[in-house]
Amino acid sequence: MRIRRAGERMTLEKKKMMLEKNVKNMKGLVLILGVFFLGAAVAQDETPADTAEAYSHLEKGKSGFRETWINPNTDWTRFDSLFLWEAEFQYRDVGPARRSRLTMMNSRQREFGISEADRQSFEEVVSEAFVGELQKAKNLRIVDDIGPNTLIMRGALLDIISRVPPRTVGRSEIYLASVGEATLMVELIDSRDGEVVAVISERRTIQSGSGRIDEFTMPATRASVMADIRRWARRAASKLRSELEEALEG
C-alpha cells in the first residue's frame, strides 16, 4: 500500500459509517471479531465490546483500493513474514438456491440463492487464488507460526451475491454480463501487540468472460463461471500483493 497521510483521522463515527456502507443489507455485520494474544498464540474466539475502537487510531490513506485506512506510524519495512488468518465469507440473504425454474419471462430478479456446494466451491477457488498470489510476494514469506516481525492478514468477502440464475426448463443457455459481486475487506495486524495497522475495502464485480466486448456470445456454464471467479480473485489478490510489496519497500 502507498502509505501517504491524507491529513484525516478516522474517527469512530467515520469507521462506523464506512462499515455500514460496505456491508449494507447485512444486519449487524462487522468484519473485526478481535485479535488477542497469549504469548505467540492468537485467541480467535474472543470479541471486543466495541469493535470500532480498534480503528480509532487509523487515518485515511491511499492505495489502489477504493477505501484505505492506515496507521501512519507503522514501520512497514520490519515485516518479513505473513500469517494468513482464516478468511470469512458472508452471503446476502436472497432466499434459497433453486436448481431450475419454469420461465425467465417478466422476471425482475437479479440476485439468486447460492447452494452450499457452490458456496464451498466459491470459497475454495477464491482462497486458492489469494494464497497462490500472495506466495509470490517479494521479501514476505507466508508462515504458519507468528513471530515478532509477522504481519497478520485477515480477509473477508462480504455481501456476496450471485447473478447466475437457475437453469430454465426448456432453455439450455444463459448469457451474463457479470456473475456476481462481493465486497473485499482486508485487515492487517501487527503481531507484536495485535494492533490493526491498515484496513482496505472495495466492492468488486465478478465480470463474465473477462469483460470482453463479445461476452454475450459465449453462454455461461458452471466451468466458465468458476473460471470467471478464479480470474477475478487472482486480479484482486495480485493488486493486494503489489500494494504490500510497495509498502514493505518503504
Secondary structure, 3 states (H helix, E strand, C coil): CCCCCCCCECCHHHHHHHHHHHCCCCCCCCCCCCCEEECCEEECCCCCCCHHHHHCCCEECCCCCCEEEECCCCCHHHCCEEEECCCEEEECCCCCCCCEECCCCCCCCCCECCCHHHHHHHHHHHHHHHHHHHCCCCCCEECCCCCCCEEEEEEEEEEEEECCCCEECCCCCCCCCEEEEEEEEEEEEECCCCCEEEEEEEEEEEEHHHHCCCHHHCCCCHHHHHHHHHHHHHHHHHHHHHHHHHHHCC
